[in-house]
Amino acid sequence: MKGYIKYLGLFCVMVGLILFVVHLLAKVHGNGLLFAGLTLVIGGTVAHVKLQKRDF
């Protein structure tokens, strides 16, 4: 389980991108999905970089 923690950031980025695609395909009015997707992409990127630097 410990080895998979460093991939948590990448998983968040993928979920954020999926939310962007869902927003486009479903033609949702409003910015809720976009904000959630942006938050996940930025947070996932930061988490991935932090977890990768911790390994060294």
Order of alpha helices (4+ residues) and beta strands (2+ residues): alpha-alpha
